[in-house]
Each structure stands twice: as C-alpha cells, then as structure tokens.
Amino acid sequence: MKIQIINQSKHPLPQYATPLSAGMDLRANLDEPVILKPLQRCLVPTGLYIALPAGYEAQVRPRSGLALKKGVTVLNSPGTIDADYRGEIRVILVNLSSEEFVIEDGERIAQMVIARHEQAEWEVVDVLDETERGAGGFGHTGTV
C-alpha cells in the first residue's frame, strides 16, 4: 500500500527496521534539544504529514527500549491519526523516570503502525446474548 507523505524534517522517512516489523520509527524534528523533566510531558514535532486511505489509521506507540531504559513513553498510547487528518504528526511524550531526559533532534521517539479499521453501526437492543464470561472483567479470572 502506498501512503502519501510530506517530509518537512531534515531526517529520512520512517522505515521498517526489519522485514517483519509492524512499526516504523518516528524521529523528533527539533531546532534545539528539549529537556523533559521527571513527570513532565511535551508535544514533539516530527515534520511529517500524511494522507491515509479511507479505512486506515496510523497508531503512534511507545518505543520499548526508550520506555525500559529511560522511562519515556507515549502518553496517549496508542495515539490515533485518522485518515482525514492533514496536520503535522506530533507525539505526546512523558517522562516517568526520576531523571531528566534530553530529546535530541533526530532521536527515535515513537513508532507508527498503519492499521485497517472498521466503523461500527449501532444496533440498539434490550438484551445482549449470553456468554460464558458474562459481565466478568478486571481480573475476574484470577492472578495465576
């Protein structure tokens, strides 16, 4: 599938790291480094603009290494980029560690996954069908 993209950053287009990767790395497009203090959040520009086909979304997700090693993650994960959005892709990062984190220009800050989706049509009913699980949730099957 081809997706139209405008790259106003000074960095290469997002690409898959391996042939079986689901996500492409997004890079920070900054004029100067940004210091993210503990528990602080910020909106990081990428310089990328895309036009997705109808029936698709782009999901912005954390990079596992950044989350594990630095405690920095995507706050509204996964963030959704709708097919009709034409603004710049920006990433909400949060620093959950106890140390400052410096975001450098070109740093890989998140990953983007392109996914198909459906739009639901509601059917109002008085009763839902029965299942074995029923209304059980939030750990109802135990911890083991």
DSSP file (Angstrom, degrees, kcal/mol; ACC not computed):
  #  RESIDUE AA STRUCTURE BP1 BP2  ACC     N-H-->O    O-->H-N    N-H-->O    O-->H-N    TCO  KAPPA ALPHA  PHI   PSI    X-CA   Y-CA   Z-CA
    1    1 A M              0   0    0      0, 0.0     2,-0.4     0, 0.0     0, 0.0   0.000 360.0 360.0 360.0 137.6    0.0    0.0    0.0
    2    2 A K        -     0   0    0     50,-0.0     2,-0.4     2,-0.0     0, 0.0  -0.850 360.0-167.6-102.1 137.1    1.3    3.5   -0.8
    3    3 A I        -     0   0    0     -2,-0.4     2,-0.2    49,-0.1    49,-0.1  -0.990  22.9-122.5-124.9 130.3    0.7    6.4    1.5
    4    4 A Q  E     +A   51   0A   0     47,-1.0    47,-1.9    -2,-0.4     2,-0.3  -0.497  37.0 179.0 -71.1 138.4    1.2   10.0    0.5
    5    5 A I  E     -A   50   0A   0     45,-0.2     2,-0.5    -2,-0.2    45,-0.2  -1.000  24.9-154.7-144.0 141.5    3.7   11.8    2.8
    6    6 A I  E     -A   49   0A   0     43,-2.9    43,-2.0    -2,-0.3     2,-0.7  -0.979  14.3-158.5-111.6 127.9    5.2   15.3    3.1
    7    7 A N  E     +A   48   0A   0     -2,-0.5    41,-0.2    41,-0.2    40,-0.1  -0.881  24.6 161.9-110.9 100.8    8.6   15.3    4.8
    8    8 A Q        +     0   0    0     39,-3.5    40,-0.2    -2,-0.7     2,-0.2   0.195  53.4  92.7 -99.7  14.8    9.4   18.8    6.2
    9    9 A S  S    S-     0   0    0     38,-0.4    38,-0.1     2,-0.2    20,-0.1  -0.471  82.5-123.2 -95.9 174.6   12.0   17.4    8.5
   10   10 A K  S    S+     0   0    0     -2,-0.2    37,-0.1     2,-0.1    -1,-0.0   0.166  85.2  88.7 -99.3  16.6   15.7   17.0    7.9
   11   11 A H  S    S-     0   0    0      1,-0.1    -2,-0.2    16,-0.1    95,-0.0  -0.716  85.7 -90.1-115.3 161.6   15.5   13.3    8.6
   12   12 A P        -     0   0    0      0, 0.0    15,-0.2     0, 0.0    -1,-0.1  -0.229  54.0 -88.5 -65.2 159.5   14.8   10.2    6.5
   13   13 A L        -     0   0    0      1,-0.1    -6,-0.0    13,-0.1    13,-0.0  -0.283  55.9 -85.8 -61.0 152.6   11.3    8.9    6.1
   14   14 A P        -     0   0    0      0, 0.0     2,-0.3     0, 0.0    -1,-0.1  -0.349  58.7-180.0 -56.9 141.7   10.0    6.5    8.7
   15   15 A Q        -     0   0    0     10,-0.3    10,-1.1    -3,-0.1     2,-0.3  -0.973  33.4 -98.3-145.3 160.1   11.0    2.9    7.7
   16   16 A Y  B     -B   24   0B   0     -2,-0.3     8,-0.2     8,-0.2     6,-0.0  -0.629  24.0-148.3 -79.0 133.6   10.7   -0.6    9.0
   17   17 A A  S    S+     0   0    0      6,-0.5    -1,-0.1    -2,-0.3     7,-0.1   0.828  81.3  15.8 -72.5 -32.8   13.8   -1.8   10.8
   18   18 A T  S >  S-     0   0    0     -3,-0.0     3,-1.6     1,-0.0    -1,-0.1  -0.909  86.5-103.0-136.3 163.8   13.3   -5.4    9.7
   19   19 A P  T 3  S+     0   0    0      0, 0.0    -3,-0.0     0, 0.0    -2,-0.0   0.748 121.9  42.5 -60.4 -23.3   11.3   -7.2    7.0
   20   20 A L  T 3  S+     0   0    0     -4,-0.0     2,-0.1     0, 0.0    -3,-0.0   0.284  83.7 128.5-107.6  10.5    8.7   -8.4    9.6
   21   21 A S    <   -     0   0    0     -3,-1.6    -5,-0.1     1,-0.1     3,-0.0  -0.394  42.5-162.8 -65.6 141.3    8.5   -5.1   11.7
   22   22 A A  S    S+     0   0    0     -2,-0.1    92,-0.5    91,-0.0     2,-0.3   0.744  71.2  52.7 -90.9 -29.8    5.0   -3.8   12.3
   23   23 A G        -     0   0    0     90,-0.1    -6,-0.5    -8,-0.0     2,-0.4  -0.772  66.3-145.7-114.4 154.3    6.0   -0.3   13.2
   24   24 A M  E     -BC  16 112B   0     88,-2.3    88,-2.9    -2,-0.3     2,-0.2  -0.928  31.7-111.1-112.4 138.5    8.2    2.4   11.7
   25   25 A D  E     - C   0 111B   0    -10,-1.1     2,-0.4    -2,-0.4   -10,-0.3  -0.479  24.1-149.1 -72.2 136.8   10.3    4.7   13.9
   26   26 A L  E     - C   0 110B   0     84,-3.1    83,-2.5    -2,-0.2    84,-1.2  -0.873  14.3-147.8-101.6 139.6    9.2    8.4   14.2
   27   27 A R  E     - C   0 108B   0     -2,-0.4    81,-0.2    81,-0.3     2,-0.2  -0.835  17.5-109.8-112.0 146.2   12.0   10.9   14.8
   28   28 A A        -     0   0    0     79,-2.5    78,-2.8    -2,-0.3     2,-0.6  -0.504  22.6-155.6 -67.9 136.9   12.0   14.2   16.7
   29   29 A N        +     0   0    0     16,-2.8     2,-0.3    -2,-0.2    18,-0.1  -0.840  32.9 158.7-116.6  90.5   12.3   17.2   14.4
   30   30 A L        -     0   0    0     -2,-0.6    75,-0.1     1,-0.1    14,-0.0  -0.854  47.9-151.2-121.5 147.2   13.7   19.9   16.7
   31   31 A D  S    S+     0   0    0     -2,-0.3    -1,-0.1     1,-0.3    74,-0.0   0.759  94.1   3.5 -80.0 -28.7   15.6   23.2   16.3
   32   32 A E  S    S-     0   0    0     -3,-0.1    -1,-0.3    71,-0.0    71,-0.1  -0.978  96.3 -79.3-151.4 157.0   17.3   22.6   19.6
   33   33 A P        -     0   0    0      0, 0.0     2,-0.5     0, 0.0    71,-0.2  -0.182  40.0-140.4 -57.6 151.5   17.2   19.8   22.3
   34   34 A V  E     -F  103   0C   0     69,-2.2    69,-3.4     2,-0.0     2,-0.6  -0.968   6.2-142.9-116.0 128.9   14.2   19.6   24.6
   35   35 A I  E     -F  102   0C   0     -2,-0.5     2,-0.7    67,-0.2    67,-0.2  -0.830  11.7-162.1 -93.5 121.4   14.7   18.7   28.3
   36   36 A L  E     -F  101   0C   0     65,-3.4    65,-2.4    -2,-0.6     3,-0.1  -0.904  11.6-153.4-105.3 108.4   11.9   16.6   29.6
   37   37 A K    >   -     0   0    0     -2,-0.7     3,-2.3    63,-0.2    58,-0.4  -0.306  39.9 -67.7 -76.7 163.0   11.9   16.7   33.4
   38   38 A P  T 3  S+     0   0    0      0, 0.0    58,-0.2     0, 0.0    -1,-0.2  -0.273 122.2   3.6 -53.1 133.2   10.5   13.9   35.6
   39   39 A L  T 3  S+     0   0    0     56,-3.3     2,-0.2    58,-0.3    57,-0.1   0.471 102.7 128.5  65.7   7.1    6.7   13.6   35.2
   40   40 A Q    <   -     0   0    0     -3,-2.3    55,-2.2    55,-0.2     2,-0.3  -0.607  42.4-158.4 -87.3 152.0    6.7   16.3   32.6
   41   41 A R  E     +G   94   0D   0     53,-0.2     2,-0.3    -2,-0.2    53,-0.2  -0.913  11.4 177.3-126.0 155.9    5.1   15.8   29.2
   42   42 A C  E     -G   93   0D   0     51,-2.1    51,-2.5    -2,-0.3     2,-0.6  -0.987  32.3-114.7-154.6 160.9    5.6   17.6   25.9
   43   43 A L  E     -G   92   0D   0     -2,-0.3    49,-0.2    49,-0.2    -2,-0.0  -0.888  32.1-159.8-101.7 117.1    4.4   17.6   22.3
   44   44 A V  E     -G   91   0D   0     47,-3.1    47,-2.5    -2,-0.6     2,-0.1  -0.866   8.9-138.5-106.2 122.0    7.3   16.6   20.0
   45   45 A P  E     -G   90   0D   0      0, 0.0   -16,-2.8     0, 0.0    45,-0.2  -0.422  15.6-173.0 -75.3 151.6    7.1   17.6   16.3
   46   46 A T        -     0   0    0     43,-1.3   -19,-0.2   -18,-0.2    44,-0.1   0.561  34.9-128.1-114.4 -17.7    8.2   15.1   13.5
   47   47 A G        +     0   0    0     42,-0.4   -39,-3.5     1,-0.3   -38,-0.4   0.598  68.6 125.9  77.0  10.5    7.9   17.3   10.4
   48   48 A L  E     -A    7   0A   0     41,-0.5    41,-2.9   -41,-0.2     2,-0.4  -0.831  37.4-176.9-108.8 142.9    5.8   14.6    8.8
   49   49 A Y  E     -A    6   0A   0    -43,-2.0   -43,-2.9    -2,-0.4     2,-0.3  -0.999  12.2-174.3-133.9 133.1    2.3   15.0    7.2
   50   50 A I  E     -A    5   0A   0     37,-0.5     2,-0.5    -2,-0.4   -45,-0.2  -0.894  23.9-149.8-131.2 159.8    0.4   12.0    5.8
   51   51 A A  E     -A    4   0A   0    -47,-1.9   -47,-1.0    -2,-0.3    32,-0.1  -0.920  23.5-163.6-126.8 102.9   -2.8   11.2    3.8
   52   52 A L        -     0   0    0     -2,-0.5     2,-0.1    31,-0.4     3,-0.1  -0.551  22.8-109.8 -84.2 149.6   -4.1    7.8    4.8
   53   53 A P    >   -     0   0    0      0, 0.0     3,-1.4     0, 0.0    -1,-0.1  -0.412  47.6 -82.5 -72.0 156.4   -6.7    6.0    2.6
   54   54 A A  T 3  S+     0   0    0      1,-0.2     3,-0.1    -2,-0.1    28,-0.0  -0.287 118.2  34.3 -55.3 141.3  -10.2    5.5    3.9
   55   55 A G  T 3  S+     0   0    0      1,-0.3    62,-2.3    -3,-0.1     2,-0.3   0.501 103.0  95.9  88.6   4.7  -10.5    2.6    6.3
   56   56 A Y  E <   -D  116   0B   0     -3,-1.4    27,-0.4    60,-0.2     2,-0.3  -0.912  46.6-174.9-126.5 154.4   -6.9    3.0    7.7
   57   57 A E  E     -D  115   0B   0     58,-2.5    58,-2.8    -2,-0.3     2,-0.5  -0.941  22.5-130.7-135.5 159.8   -5.4    4.7   10.8
   58   58 A A  E     -DE 114  81B   0     23,-2.0    23,-2.8    -2,-0.3     2,-0.5  -0.973  21.8-153.1-109.7 129.0   -1.9    5.3   11.9
   59   59 A Q  E     -DE 113  80B   0     54,-3.5    54,-2.6    -2,-0.5     2,-0.6  -0.889   2.2-150.2-104.0 129.0   -1.2    4.3   15.5
   60   60 A V  E     +DE 112  79B   0     19,-2.9    19,-2.4    -2,-0.5    52,-0.2  -0.883  26.5 173.5-100.5 121.3    1.5    6.1   17.5
   61   61 A R  E     -D  111   0B   0     50,-3.2    50,-2.7    -2,-0.6    16,-0.0  -0.825  33.0 -92.3-127.3 160.6    3.0    3.8   20.1
   62   62 A P        -     0   0    0      0, 0.0     2,-0.6     0, 0.0    48,-0.2  -0.279  35.1-117.6 -66.7 157.0    6.0    3.9   22.5
   63   63 A R     >  -     0   0    0     46,-0.4     4,-2.2     9,-0.2     5,-0.2  -0.882  21.6-141.8 -91.1 126.4    9.4    2.5   21.6
   64   64 A S  H  > S+     0   0    0     -2,-0.6     4,-2.8     1,-0.2     5,-0.2   0.873  97.4  51.6 -62.0 -39.6   10.0   -0.3   24.1
   65   65 A G  H  > S+     0   0    0      2,-0.2     4,-2.8     1,-0.2     5,-0.4   0.897 110.3  48.5 -64.6 -40.4   13.7    0.4   24.5
   66   66 A L  H  >>S+     0   0    0      2,-0.2     4,-1.7     1,-0.2     6,-1.5   0.889 114.0  47.4 -66.1 -39.2   13.1    4.1   25.3
   67   67 A A  H  X5S+     0   0    0     -4,-2.2     4,-1.0     4,-0.2    -2,-0.2   0.935 118.5  39.5 -66.6 -46.3   10.4    3.1   27.8
   68   68 A L  H  <5S+     0   0    0     -4,-2.8    -2,-0.2    -5,-0.2    -3,-0.2   0.942 124.6  34.8 -70.0 -48.6   12.5    0.4   29.5
   69   69 A K  H  <5S+     0   0    0     -4,-2.8    -3,-0.2    -5,-0.2    -2,-0.2   0.830 135.8  17.9 -80.0 -32.9   15.9    2.2   29.6
   70   70 A K  H  <5S-     0   0    0     -4,-1.7    27,-0.3    -5,-0.4    29,-0.2   0.533  92.2-122.0-119.2 -10.3   14.8    5.8   30.1
   71   71 A G     << +     0   0    0     -4,-1.0    25,-3.3    -5,-0.6     2,-0.5   0.734  66.3 136.6  73.8  21.0   11.2    5.7   31.4
   72   72 A V  E     +H   95   0D   0     -6,-1.5     2,-0.3    23,-0.2    -1,-0.3  -0.891  24.2 158.9-106.8 130.0   10.0    7.8   28.5
   73   73 A T  E     -H   94   0D   0     21,-2.2    21,-2.3    -2,-0.5     2,-0.5  -0.872  47.5 -87.3-143.0 171.2    6.7    6.7   26.8
   74   74 A V  E >   -H   93   0D   0     -2,-0.3     3,-0.6    19,-0.2    19,-0.2  -0.754  35.8-149.0 -84.5 126.0    3.9    8.0   24.6
   75   75 A L  T 3  S+     0   0    0     17,-2.5     2,-0.8    -2,-0.5    -1,-0.1   0.905  90.0  38.7 -69.5 -44.9    1.2    9.4   26.9
   76   76 A N  T 3  S-     0   0    0     16,-0.3    -1,-0.3   -15,-0.0   -16,-0.2  -0.492  99.0-148.3-103.6  63.5   -2.0    8.6   24.9
   77   77 A S  S <  S+     0   0    0     -2,-0.8   -16,-0.1    -3,-0.6     2,-0.1  -0.659  77.7  24.0 -91.2 131.0   -0.9    5.2   23.7
   78   78 A P  S    S-     0   0    0      0, 0.0     2,-0.3     0, 0.0    -1,-0.2   0.514  86.2-162.8 -82.4 140.1   -1.7    4.3   21.2
   79   79 A G  E     -E   60   0B   0    -19,-2.4   -19,-2.9    -2,-0.1     2,-0.5  -0.614  15.1-136.0 -77.2 143.0   -2.4    7.7   19.7
   80   80 A T  E     -E   59   0B   0     -2,-0.3     2,-0.6   -21,-0.2   -21,-0.2  -0.885  14.1-163.8-108.3 131.0   -4.6    7.6   16.6
   81   81 A I  E     -E   58   0B   0    -23,-2.8   -23,-2.0    -2,-0.5     2,-0.1  -0.960  24.3-142.9-107.5 113.8   -4.0    9.5   13.4
   82   82 A D    >   -     0   0    0     -2,-0.6     3,-1.6   -25,-0.2   -30,-0.3  -0.334  19.8-112.8 -76.9 158.2   -7.3    9.5   11.4
   83   83 A A  T 3  S+     0   0    0    -27,-0.4   -31,-0.4     1,-0.3    -1,-0.1   0.737 116.0  51.3 -63.0 -24.2   -7.4    9.2    7.6
   84   84 A D  T 3  S+     0   0    0    -33,-0.1     2,-0.4   -31,-0.1    -1,-0.3   0.419  83.5 108.2 -96.1   3.1   -8.8   12.7    7.3
   85   85 A Y    <   +     0   0    0     -3,-1.6   -33,-0.3     1,-0.1   -35,-0.2  -0.657  35.9 171.5 -80.8 132.2   -6.1   14.4    9.5
   86   86 A R        +     0   0    0     -2,-0.4    -1,-0.1   -35,-0.1     3,-0.1   0.293  41.6 104.4-123.0   7.1   -3.7   16.5    7.4
   87   87 A G  S    S-     0   0    0      1,-0.2   -37,-0.5   -38,-0.1     2,-0.1  -0.190  83.4 -68.3 -81.3 179.1   -1.7   18.3   10.2
   88   88 A E        -     0   0    0    -39,-0.1     2,-0.6     1,-0.1   -39,-0.2  -0.408  48.8-115.4 -67.0 140.2    1.8   17.5   11.3
   89   89 A I        +     0   0    0    -41,-2.9   -43,-1.3    -2,-0.1   -41,-0.5  -0.693  43.7 176.1 -74.6 121.4    2.3   14.2   13.2
   90   90 A R  E     -G   45   0D   0     -2,-0.6     2,-0.5   -45,-0.2   -47,-0.0  -0.950  19.9-140.2-129.1 150.8    3.3   15.2   16.7
   91   91 A V  E     -G   44   0D   0    -47,-2.5   -47,-3.1    -2,-0.3     2,-0.9  -0.934   6.6-140.4-119.3 128.5    4.0   12.8   19.6
   92   92 A I  E     -G   43   0D   0     -2,-0.5   -17,-2.5   -49,-0.2   -16,-0.3  -0.786  29.6-173.3 -86.9 108.8    3.0   13.4   23.3
   93   93 A L  E     -GH  42  74D   0    -51,-2.5   -51,-2.1    -2,-0.9     2,-0.4  -0.778   8.4-167.5-102.4 148.5    5.9   12.1   25.3
   94   94 A V  E     -GH  41  73D   0    -21,-2.3   -21,-2.2    -2,-0.3     2,-0.8  -0.994  17.6-138.0-133.4 142.3    6.0   11.8   29.1
   95   95 A N  E     + H   0  72D   0    -55,-2.2   -56,-3.3   -58,-0.4   -23,-0.2  -0.873  23.3 173.2-100.8 106.2    9.0   11.2   31.3
   96   96 A L        +     0   0    0    -25,-3.3   -24,-0.2    -2,-0.8    -1,-0.1   0.350  52.0  92.9 -94.1   5.2    8.0    8.6   34.0
   97   97 A S  S    S-     0   0    0    -26,-0.3   -58,-0.3   -27,-0.3   -26,-0.1  -0.283  83.7-118.0 -89.1 179.8   11.5    8.3   35.4
   98   98 A S  S    S+     0   0    0    -60,-0.1     2,-0.3    -2,-0.1    -1,-0.1   0.320  91.4  71.6 -98.9   6.3   13.2   10.3   38.2
   99   99 A E  S    S-     0   0    0    -29,-0.2    -2,-0.2   -62,-0.1   -63,-0.0  -0.891  89.4 -99.9-122.6 152.7   15.8   11.8   35.9
  100  100 A E        -     0   0    0     -2,-0.3     2,-0.4   -63,-0.1   -63,-0.2  -0.350  33.3-152.5 -63.6 148.7   15.7   14.4   33.2
  101  101 A F  E     -F   36   0C   0    -65,-2.4   -65,-3.4    -4,-0.1     2,-0.6  -0.996   3.2-146.7-126.5 129.4   15.6   13.1   29.7
  102  102 A V  E     -F   35   0C   0     -2,-0.4     2,-0.7   -67,-0.2   -67,-0.2  -0.851   7.0-151.5 -99.2 121.3   17.0   15.2   26.8
  103  103 A I  E     -F   34   0C   0    -69,-3.4   -69,-2.2    -2,-0.6     2,-0.2  -0.830  17.9-159.2 -91.5 118.0   15.2   14.8   23.5
  104  104 A E    >   -     0   0    0     -2,-0.7     3,-2.0   -71,-0.2   -76,-0.3  -0.645  28.9 -90.9 -96.4 153.1   17.7   15.4   20.7
  105  105 A D  T 3  S+     0   0    0      1,-0.3   -76,-0.2    -2,-0.2     3,-0.1  -0.413 114.9  18.5 -58.6 132.2   16.9   16.3   17.1
  106  106 A G  T 3  S+     0   0    0    -78,-2.8    -1,-0.3     1,-0.3   -77,-0.1   0.351  89.0 145.4  87.0  -6.5   16.6   13.1   15.0
  107  107 A E    <   -     0   0    0     -3,-2.0   -79,-2.5   -80,-0.1     2,-0.7  -0.390  58.2-115.1 -66.7 140.3   16.1   10.9   18.0
  108  108 A R  E     +C   27   0B   0    -81,-0.2   -81,-0.3     1,-0.2    -1,-0.1  -0.679  45.5 166.0 -76.7 114.4   13.7    8.0   17.5
  109  109 A I  E     -     0   0B   0    -83,-2.5   -46,-0.4    -2,-0.7     2,-0.3   0.638  54.7  -7.7-110.3 -18.8   10.9    8.8   19.9
  110  110 A A  E     -C   26   0B   0    -84,-1.2   -84,-3.1   -48,-0.2     2,-0.4  -0.948  62.5-115.0-162.9 174.8    8.0    6.6   19.0
  111  111 A Q  E     -CD  25  61B   0    -50,-2.7   -50,-3.2    -2,-0.3     2,-0.5  -0.949  18.1-145.7-125.7 153.1    6.8    4.1   16.4
  112  112 A M  E     -CD  24  60B   0    -88,-2.9   -88,-2.3    -2,-0.4     2,-0.5  -0.967   9.7-167.8-121.5 129.2    3.9    4.3   14.0
  113  113 A V  E     - D   0  59B   0    -54,-2.6   -54,-3.5    -2,-0.5     2,-0.5  -0.962  14.3-143.6-116.0 129.4    1.8    1.3   12.9
  114  114 A I  E     + D   0  58B   0    -92,-0.5     2,-0.4    -2,-0.5   -56,-0.2  -0.820  30.5 176.2 -91.7 127.7   -0.6    1.5    9.9
  115  115 A A  E     - D   0  57B   0    -58,-2.8   -58,-2.5    -2,-0.5     2,-0.1  -0.982  30.0-123.8-138.8 144.1   -3.8   -0.5   10.6
  116  116 A R  E     - D   0  56B   0     -2,-0.4     2,-0.3   -60,-0.2   -60,-0.2  -0.477  34.5-178.7 -74.5 153.9   -7.1   -1.2    8.9
  117  117 A H        -     0   0    0    -62,-2.3     2,-0.3    -2,-0.1    -2,-0.0  -0.977  19.6-136.4-149.6 164.2  -10.2   -0.4   10.9
  118  118 A E        -     0   0    0     -2,-0.3     2,-0.5   -62,-0.0   -63,-0.0  -0.848  17.3-129.4-115.5 154.2  -14.0   -0.6   10.6
  119  119 A Q        -     0   0    0     -2,-0.3     2,-0.1     2,-0.0    -2,-0.0  -0.933  29.0-133.3-104.0 130.2  -16.6    1.9   11.5
  120  120 A A        -     0   0    0     -2,-0.5     2,-0.5     1,-0.0     0, 0.0  -0.450   8.5-151.9 -82.1 151.5  -19.4    0.5   13.7
  121  121 A E        -     0   0    0     -2,-0.1     2,-0.1     2,-0.0    -2,-0.0  -0.995  25.8-125.2-119.8 123.1  -23.1    1.0   13.2
  122  122 A W        -     0   0    0     -2,-0.5     2,-0.5     1,-0.0     0, 0.0  -0.427  19.2-166.6 -73.2 139.1  -25.1    0.8   16.4
  123  123 A E        -     0   0    0     -2,-0.1     2,-0.4     2,-0.0    -1,-0.0  -0.951  18.3-143.4-122.2 107.2  -28.0   -1.6   16.7
  124  124 A V        +     0   0    0     -2,-0.5     2,-0.3     2,-0.0    -2,-0.0  -0.570  29.6 167.4 -76.3 127.0  -30.0   -0.7   19.8
  125  125 A V        -     0   0    0     -2,-0.4     3,-0.1     1,-0.1    -2,-0.0  -0.843  41.0-132.9-131.9 168.7  -31.4   -3.8   21.6
  126  126 A D  S    S+     0   0    0     -2,-0.3     2,-0.3     1,-0.3    -1,-0.1   0.728  90.9  25.0 -92.9 -26.1  -33.0   -4.5   25.0
  127  127 A V  S    S-     0   0    0      0, 0.0    -1,-0.3     0, 0.0     2,-0.2  -0.997  70.3-138.3-142.0 141.0  -30.8   -7.6   25.9
  128  128 A L        -     0   0    0     -2,-0.3    -2,-0.0    -3,-0.1     0, 0.0  -0.672  37.3 -94.3 -94.7 155.8  -27.4   -8.9   24.9
  129  129 A D        -     0   0    0     -2,-0.2     2,-0.2     1,-0.1    -1,-0.1  -0.309  45.5-105.9 -66.2 153.8  -26.6  -12.5   24.1
  130  130 A E        -     0   0    0      3,-0.0     2,-0.3     2,-0.0    -1,-0.1  -0.539  38.4-179.0 -81.6 144.4  -25.3  -14.7   26.9
  131  131 A T        -     0   0    0     -2,-0.2     4,-0.1     1,-0.1     0, 0.0  -0.911  41.1-110.2-134.7 166.0  -21.6  -15.7   27.1
  132  132 A E  S    S+     0   0    0     -2,-0.3    -1,-0.1     1,-0.2    -2,-0.0   0.887 119.9  45.5 -62.6 -38.2  -19.6  -17.9   29.5
  133  133 A R  S >  S+     0   0    0      1,-0.2     3,-1.8     2,-0.1    -1,-0.2   0.879  82.7 169.3 -73.8 -39.1  -17.8  -14.8   30.7
  134  134 A G  T 3   -     0   0    0      1,-0.2    -1,-0.2     2,-0.0    -2,-0.1  -0.416  70.0 -19.2  62.4-131.2  -20.8  -12.6   31.0
  135  135 A A  T 3  S+     0   0    0     -2,-0.1    -1,-0.2    -4,-0.1     2,-0.1   0.321  99.1 130.2 -92.3   6.9  -20.0   -9.3   32.9
  136  136 A G    <   +     0   0    0     -3,-1.8     2,-0.3     4,-0.0     3,-0.1  -0.394  28.6 129.3 -65.7 135.3  -16.8  -10.6   34.4
  137  137 A G        +     0   0    0      1,-0.1    -2,-0.0    -2,-0.1     3,-0.0  -0.952  31.1  63.1-165.6-178.9  -13.8   -8.3   34.0
  138  138 A F  S    S-     0   0    0     -2,-0.3    -1,-0.1     1,-0.2    -2,-0.0   0.914 129.9 -32.0  54.7  51.6  -11.0   -6.5   35.7
  139  139 A G  S >  S+     0   0    0     -3,-0.1     3,-1.9     3,-0.0    -1,-0.2   0.645  90.1 143.1  88.4  16.1   -9.2   -9.6   36.9
  140  140 A H  T 3   +     0   0    0      1,-0.3     3,-0.1     3,-0.0    -2,-0.1   0.689  67.9  60.8 -65.8 -16.8  -12.2  -11.9   37.4
  141  141 A T  T 3  S-     0   0    0      1,-0.3    -1,-0.3    -5,-0.0     3,-0.2   0.447 112.8-113.5 -89.7   1.5  -10.2  -15.0   36.2
  142  142 A G    <   -     0   0    0     -3,-1.9    -1,-0.3     1,-0.1    -3,-0.0  -0.355  23.4 -83.5  98.3-179.3   -7.6  -14.6   39.0
  143  143 A T              0   0    0      1,-0.1    -1,-0.1    -2,-0.1    -3,-0.0   0.489 360.0 360.0-106.4  -6.2   -3.9  -13.8   39.0
  144  144 A V              0   0    0     -3,-0.2    -1,-0.1     0, 0.0    -2,-0.1   0.426 360.0 360.0-101.2 360.0   -2.5  -17.2   38.3
